[in-house]
Amino acid sequence: MKSLLDIQQEIRHLEDDIKRIVQRLDTLQNDLEEMRNATREPETDYERIEMLARQIKWEKHPLEGLQDERTCRLYLEMLLHIVRLDPEQEAAERRLAWIQGLNCQAGTGRTLEELYTHSVQMDGRILGEFAEALPETYRECFMVDALVVANLCGSANGEILEYLAGLGEILGFCRERMRGLSLLARTVLCQSLSGMERADLEAVLEETEHFGHYLEADMVQRAVEELRHVAVEIRDEEATDFQWKAKQLQAVREGDILAVYKEKKQKAGTSIFYPGVTHMEDSNQSKVTIRKAAVSGTFFRFRCHYIYYGVIGHRTDDIEAIKEWVRGGKK
């Protein structure tokens, strides 16, 4: 049971969070008022924007399932504020094309020009209404869209970053979650996972259920293959008393024991499996070898051509696909 002191500290932390959100909301409201009164509109060729939008291809966007038309419009109009914060022509065109693609998916019945005009007329009070109206299940989706739109032409400028940080705080995202969503947005923009660390690859793959509309199937499959790590590869001639210590599809962590076995004693000679490698007979008892996981993940185990294999991969991987990968030389 929590002590009175613990409860009081939690209340103070909550009060601090509320104050910070209110301050952020006030700041954003003032910024929106300034934007509304300033001329920061790019010259827009809406026919060209329509043409660019038709070139954008993705799977069904969740916005299509948002039934409240007003919330849909607010969703798009909040994205349009990003365009107003950076009216540079090329950046504006690409951002508007992306938002028009979303507009087509959402089916708002409004033209992009109508949405843009209305966004210019909005005042700061709309922020609170948006935060209240946007369902919890759409908040992360909106944040990813905002991050993608912001970075379509390279790094977003300082004003846009401040706007995004404010929206993130108002919508209830912690710093770590904002980092995760930023990583996902970067992947959407690059359509590449090259150079990513294992932890980041795993984080992106965990998002595929909710953001599969932006992540191509081939890229996701490459990420799954990239995460495969051969932790055990032991031939029959090398071991005796082989025992698995990790179950099939077990979630293992770095350092967990996967298998144990005794190394076979062999007479001097050349291995039929490893030409040029000499094994010397040992008069002592066979050495017990322990194989541990070097990385975390889901454990897949099987035998193939008289070899024990233990592969650590992502939970969405498939053992038959792993076997085929092994037979193909693990390329």
QUIBELVEN-V180223 format. One record per helix or strand of 2 or more residues. SS is the DSSP state (@ for helix, = for strand). FROM is the first residue (numbers start at 1). TO is the last residue. If there is no record, write none. Layout:
ss=SS from=FROM to=TO
ss=SS from=FROM to=TO
This chain:
ss=@ from=4 to=37
ss=@ from=46 to=54
ss=@ from=62 to=65
ss=@ from=69 to=84
ss=@ from=89 to=106
ss=@ from=112 to=121
ss=@ from=126 to=133
ss=@ from=136 to=150
ss=@ from=158 to=170
ss=@ from=175 to=190
ss=@ from=198 to=206
ss=@ from=208 to=211
ss=@ from=217 to=226
ss== from=229 to=235
ss=@ from=236 to=238
ss== from=239 to=244
ss== from=251 to=252
ss== from=257 to=263
ss== from=288 to=292
ss== from=297 to=303
ss== from=307 to=313
ss=@ from=319 to=327
